[in-house]
């Protein structure tokens, strides 16, 4: 079992984490790197050369490429060895997802198959279901899909109308209804489908094969982006599903769906890391080749700003994603050591970090959106042409803010889950909030006049946490249960939470690197950290003030605004010089190199 002292999910808000207790990407071992290289080679040699054909709905080619990945073992990274998989840890599967994330819309098909199309059976299936289906999914004999969304049930999946009734002979379920936006729907052999049995309040989950009588498919959707993935509607007209194909227990479908969504969210964050790095690569290379006014555009300060910010966003995204991924692994390992079976331990480990998964999904998708947008801008008019890679990257990135629960839903999930765990006593938010409230009324503690570099950064992150607790505590006191109706304030708190988690993750990574790199090599990483924390402090100041001004009045308002100013105060940073050094390193390497 790992000896790392990982905090419980959401506990980062009220406790400090030590750099030694987190995982950073620089710690991947040779076996993990070899698996990542296999994914990289497959993407570069098989996917990228065929991406135009895939975008024209060549489903035969898409099917072949998924099956080819299966033959190489790339579909079974997370599947145990007894079911023809590799049985690798969660963080290793995240690294492979990152590499496959560079494969544009193929990455969506791959992720749907290996994640939401396969893992519900691994985590919730009985032994017979696992033996029957997992080897086929791991090897690519079967392609998997996941069917939850309905035309009138998107962000509220439990309101779905697809219904299952019992057949007259009692041996089958009879399904009627429809599902939409089904990734891999046009090519999948196996579907995880959600429906309510009879008049049940909650969904149940079913394993349904493509050949099931009464199961039909709509035409391929013509989408803005991810055109190379298959997306169709599916329909059930008195479809006969054997009773033994119920996945988990009756009424457990909604719970299963939520667990799998948490998994999909963190996996999506991993894919955005890979897509961001690939976009930076082509953007730097273009900037090094494109000449204007007698010089390559990489020499211009405006371009250097963009390249540096793209790298900083990506570095922060990567830092928080792998921190959370290893936390999930450590939780799973601890639960197994405590006697819990592997499947249940995996589910509970993922559930434990649902807050961090939502944060990672939102931060990652919005970081990628920033990166591809600036990538197009660096390319200028060429970036708007379908001849360039960034045009496709721009289109493909947009769906990520909608996938796996919209970013608005995920913001609400992160905050509501934090508050729920506080009410249940799993997180001692009350004591932490009271301490911050008391600090507002006390004489400011200006602390030591001289602290070392990392102490100063930790103090800033700690103060950002105090800002969150101040706003959330006061808002909860004012609105109580009605706070759930104040979505603008909850969104403010969610953004403060997200930026703080990203800032702390980046800080801990750079601090850990300080024990691995010499000062000269570390300097650029400190530049990234300096700029990111400086920007985060100002963002939290603005967001926090918006929240305070929405509900506080008079003396309370003045005290909280003063507190916000104190908590987000940061030392000046020459961000121009720092960004130029970061950009110069990218330009010299002609690729993302951090």
N, C-alpha and C positions, 0 to 999 in steps of 0.2 A: 504494500500500500504506500502511496506517496506520503512523504513527511512534510509536504508543503502545508502551511497553515492557511488554507483558502477560506475566505469569508463565505457565509451563506449568501444566497441570491438576494440582492438588494441591500445587503449589509454594508456595502462600500459607502453608502451615504452617511453612516453614523460611526464607522470605524476606519482606521487607517490600514492600508495594506503595505507590506514591506516588499521592496523590489525583489528580494530573494524568493518570495513566495508566488511570483507569477511566472508564466511561460512566455518567452518571446521567440519570434521566428528564427532568430539566429541560433537557437538551440536544437533545431531539427537534426536528427542523426542521419547517417549515411543511407540507411535503409529507407527512411522516409523521403530523402532527397532523390533516391533512385526511383521510387514510385512516382514522385512528382515529375521527374524527367521523362518517364514513360508516357505520362499524360501530355506533357509538353510536346514530345516527339509526335504523338498521335495527332494532336491538334494542328501542328505545323505541317505535317505531311499528308494527312487525310482530310482534315476539316477545312482549313483555310483555302486550299486549292479548289474545293467543291462548294464553297459557300454560295456562289451565284446560282448554281443549279438547285441548291436547297431552297433558296429564296423564291424559286419558281415552282414550289410545291412538288418537288421530286420526292415523293414519299417512299418510292422503292429505294432510292439512294439513302434517304434518312434511315430507313429500316436496316439497310446493309451496314451503314456506319455504326449504328448502335450495336448490331450483332458482332461486328468486327471488334468493337470495344469490349464486348463480352468475351470474345475468344482470347483477348489479351489480359483478361482478368480485371479490367477497369470498371466493370459494373458491380463487382463483388467486394469492393474494398471493405465495406462495413459488415458484410455477411459472414457469419462464423464459418470456420473451415469445414465443419460437419455438413454444411449445406453448399459446398463447393465455392466458398468465398475465401477471402484473405484474413478475415477476423481482426482487422486493424482497429486501433483506438479512434475515438471521435476526432481528435486533433489531426490525425493523419488523414482521415477522410476529408477534413476541411482543406488541407493542403492540396489534395487532388482536385477538389472542387475549385480552388483558386486557379489552378492551371487550366482546367477545362473551361473556366470562366472566360478565357481568352478566345473561345470558339464561337462567339456571337450567338446566334439563335440555336445552334446545335447544343450549346451549353444548357439551354433551357430544357431541351428534350432529355439530355443526359441527367440533369439534376432532378427532373420530374420522375424519371425512371428509378434512379438510385436512392432518391429520398422518399418523397410522398407516395411513390408507386410501389416501393419495396418494403420500407421500414414498418408500416402498419402491421404487416404480416409477421415480421421479425419480432416486434414488441408486443403484439396483442394476439397473434394467432396461436391456436393450439398445436400440439406436436404434429398431428396429421397434416394440418394446413401448411406448417413450415416445411415438412418433408416433401410435400407435393409441389409447392410453388417456389420456395426460395432457391433451390438449385437451378431451376429454369430461369428465374429472374437474374441470378448471379452470372449465368453463362450467356445470357442474351437469347436463349431459346424462346423465352417469353419477354415481351416489352410491357412495362407497367404504366398505369395511369391512375389518376385520382379524381373522383367526381363528387364535389361538394356543392359548388355554386349552382343556383337556379335563377331563372329570369327575374323572379321576385324575391330572391333570398341571396343577397351578396354578403354584406357585412354582418348580417343577422342570419347565419346558416340554420339555426334551429327553427326558423320559421318556414323552412322548406316544405313543399307540398308533395314531393314524391312519396308514395305510400306502398307499403308491403302488407298484403293480407295472406292468410293461410289458404292453401288449396283444399279442395274438398276431401282429398285423401290424406291430408295432413303431412305430406312428404315434401312439399315445396312452399316457398314464398312466391306470391304473384305480385310483381312490381309494376306500378304504373306511375308515369311522370316523366320529367325531363331534366337534364343538367346542361349547363353551358360553360364555355371557356375551358374545355377539357384539353389540357396539354397532352400530346401524344394520342389524342382520341382517334385520329384517323389511321393509326398504325398499331395501337396497343392490342395485346392479346388478353390482358388481365386488367380489371378495373376495381379499385376500392370505391364503393358507392355507398352513399348515405341516404337513408330513408326512414320514415317512421312506421313502425309496425302497428297495424290497426289504428287505435286512437291514442297511442302513447304520446306522452308530453315531450319526450326527447328522442333524438335520432338513434338509430342503430346502424351498424356498419356491415357491409356485405362484400364478399369476394365474388366478382362476376366475370365469367369468361366471355370472350367476344362472340363465340358460337352459340350463346344462349338464345333459344327461340324467343322472339318478341323483343329482341334488343337490336335497335337500328341506329344509324348514324347520319348526321347532317353533312352538308358540304363543308369544305375547308373555308375557314374565315379568312378574309382579306384584311390584314392588320397593318397598322402604321409601322410597326417594327416586328422584331423576332419572326420575320416571314418564313424563315427556314424551319421553324418548328410547326408541328401539326396541331391545329386548334379547331375543334368541331363541337357541335351540340350532339348530345346522345339522347335517345328516347326509349322509354320502356312501355310497351303495350302488351299487358298481360304476360310479361316476361317470367319464365319459370326458373326460379333459383333454388337449388337444393337447400334443405334446412341446415345441413352441415357447413354451408358456406357463410353462415352468420359469423362475423369476425368479432371476437370478444363476446360480452354478454348483451342481452337485450337492454336497450335504453342507454348503453355505454357509448354510442356513436358520437355524441356531442363531445364527451370527454376525450375520446380518441382523436377527434378532429382538432381539438385545441392543442393536445400534446404534439400532434404532427405539425400543426401550424408553427408552434414554437421551434420545432426542429427545422422546418422550412425557412424560418426567418433568419436563424443564425447561418444556415447554409447559403442563403442568398447573399448575406454579407461577405462570405468567403468568395463567392463568384464576383462580387463587385470589386474586390481587391485585385483579382486577376485582370478583369476588364480595364480597370483604371491604369494598371501598369502597362498594359498593351497599348492603350491610347496615348500615354505619355511617351512611349517608345517612338510611335510614328510621328508624334507632334514634334519631338526633339529632332528627329531625323529630317523632317520637312524644314524646320527652322534652320538647320545647319546647311541646307541645300538651296533654299529659296533666297534669291538676291533682290534687294530693292535699294535704290539710291546708292548703288555701288558697293554694297556689302551684304552679307547674309543677315537675315532678319534676327538670327539668334543673338546678334550684337546689340540689339535695341533693348533699352530698359523696360519698355512696355511688354515685350515678349518674355524677358527674364522674369518679370513679375508673375506672369501667367504660369510659366513652367515651374517656378518655385512653389506657388500656391497649389498647383496640381499635385506636386510631390508631397507637400505638407499634409494636404487632405488625405492622400493615399496612405502615408506613413501612419497617421493617426487612426485611420480606418483599420489598417492591418494590426496595429497595436491592440486596439480594444477587441477586435474579433478573435485573435488567438488567445488573448487573456481569458475571455469568456469561454472559449472552446476547451481550454485546458481545465478550467474550473469545472466544466461539465464532466470531463474525463475523471477528474479527481473525486468528484461527488459519486460518480458511478462506481469507481473502484472502492471507495469507502463503504458504500452500501453493500456491495458484494462481499467485502471482508466481514461485514456485520451479519451475514447470513441470508441476505436477500437474493433471490434468483436474478440472473443476468437481465432478462427481459424487463422485469419490474424495476430493477435498479436503473436501467437505461432511461425508462420513462420518468422515474422520479428525479434522476439527475438532471434531465432536460427541463422538467417542470420547475425544479429549484431555481434555475436561472432564466425563467421566462422574462423577467424584467430586463436582464442584460441582452437577451435575444431580441426583444423588441427595440431596444436602444441600438443594437448593432444593425438591425434591418433598416431603421430610419437613417442613421448616420451614414451607413454604407451606400444606400441608394441615392441619397442626396449628395454625398461626396462624388460618386460616379457621375451624377448629372452635372455637377460643376466641372468635372474633368473633361467630359465629352463636349460640353458647351464651349469651353475654352480651347479644346482641341480643334473644333470647327473654326473658331475665331482665328487661331494661329494660321490655319490653312487659307483663311480669307475666302475668296470666291470659289476656290477649288474645294473647300470644305463643304460646300453646298452641292457639289457634284457627286453623283452616284459612282463615279470612277474612284473616289477616295475611300479609304477605310473608315475615316472618322465620320463620314456621312452615315454609314451603316451603324457605327457605334452609337451615334447620337440618337438614331431612331430606336435602336434596340434597348437603350438604357431607360427610356421613359417608362416602360411597363413596371420597372422594379419598385416604383413608389406606389403601385397598385397591387402587385403580387403579394401573396401571403398576408393579406390584411392591409388595407391602405395605411399610409404613414400617419394619417389622422387617427385611425383606429389604434395603431400601435403606440402612438403617443398617449392615448387614453389608457391603454392597457398597462403601460409602464407605471403611470402615476396611480391608477386605481389599485394595481397589485401591490405597490409600495404601501399605500394607505390600508389596504385590507390586511396585509401582514402585520402592520402596526396595531390595528384593532384586535387581531387575534393573539398579539403578544409575541409573535415570531421575530419582530424587530422592535426594539425599544425606542420608537420614534418620539414618544411622549417626553421621556427624560431628556433626550437630545434637544427637542424643540424648546422645552422649558429652560434649559441651560442657555440656549441662544437668546431667548427672550429676556432672561436675566442679564445677559451680557449687554444688551441694548441699553439698559438702564444704568449700567455701571460706567465708571470712568474708563475710557479706552486704554487697553494695555498695548502699548507700542512695542513691547518686547525688546529683545536685544538689539543693539544698534549694529552689531556685526554678526552675521550668520553666513554659513557657507552656501555655495551655489544651490545645492539640492534642498537644503533646509528652507531657503527662501521660496523655492518653487512649491515645496510641500505646504508651506504656510498659506500660499495663495490658493491652492486646491482646497485646503481645509476651510478657508474663508468662503470659497464658493459653495461648499457644502452647507455652511452656516447660512448663507443667503437663501438657499433652497429651503432649509428648515424654518427660517424666519417667515418666508412667504407662505409655505404650505401650512405651517402651524397656525398662523394668523387667519388664513383663509378658512381653514377647517373650523376654527373657533367661531368665526362669524357665520358661516353657512351651514355647518354641521352636515347632515345627510343631503342637504340641497346643493352641496358643492358639486355633485355630479352633473348638475344642470349648468354650471358655470364653465362651459367648455373652453372659452378663451383663456381663463385663468389656469385651468388644468393644462392647456397647451403650453402656456408660459412656463409652468413648473416642469413639464416634460422636457422642454428645450434646455432649461437650466440643468436638469438631471443628465441629459444626454451629453451636453458640452462638458460638464464636470467629469463624467465617466471617461469621456474621450481624452480630456486633459490629464487626468490621473493615469490612465493607461499609457499614454505617450511619455509622461514623466517617469513612470516606473520602468518602462523599457529603456529609456536613455540612461537612467540611473544604473540599471543592471549592465548596460553596455559599458559604463564607466569602469567596470571591473574586468572587461574583456578587451577593450580598445585602449591604445595610447591616447594621450591628450590631443595630439594632432589629428588623428582619425576621428576622435570624438567631437571635435569642434563643430563640424557641420551638423551633427545630430543635435548638438546644443543650440545651434542656430534655428533649426526647425522647431525645437521645443520652445525657444524664446518667443518666436513669432506666434506660434500656436497659442501658448498660454496668454500672451499679451492680447491677442484677438479675442480669445474666449472670455477674458475678464471684462472686456468692453461689451461683448455680446450679452453676458449675463447681467451686467449693470443695466443695460437698456431693457432687456426682457423683464428683469426683476422689477424695475420701476413701472413698467406697463402694468404688471400684475398688481402691485401695491396701489397704484392710482385707480385701479378698477374697483376697489372695495374699501380702502382705508380713508379715514377723514381726520382732519384737525391734527391734534398732538400725536396720535398714533401714526398717521401718515408721515408727519415730519420725522418722527423717530425712526420709522422703517426706511425712509429715503436716506437718512443720514447713515443708518446701518448698512444699507446697500452700497453707499459710496465707500464706506470703510472696508467692507468685505471684498470689494472688487478693486481696491487700490493696488496698483502694480507699478513696479519701477519702469522708467522709460526704456524703450528698446529701439535701436536704429534698425527698423524693419527693412529699410531700403538696402542697407549694406548686407544684412543677413540673407535676404532673398537673392541678392546678386550672387553671393557665394554659393548658395544652394543651386541656383540656375547654372552657374559656371561649371559646377561639377557634373550636372546632367549633360550639358553641352559637350564637355570634354569626353564623357563616357558614351555619348550619342544614344543613351537609353536611360531608363529608370535604374538607379544604381544604389538604392538605400535599403 
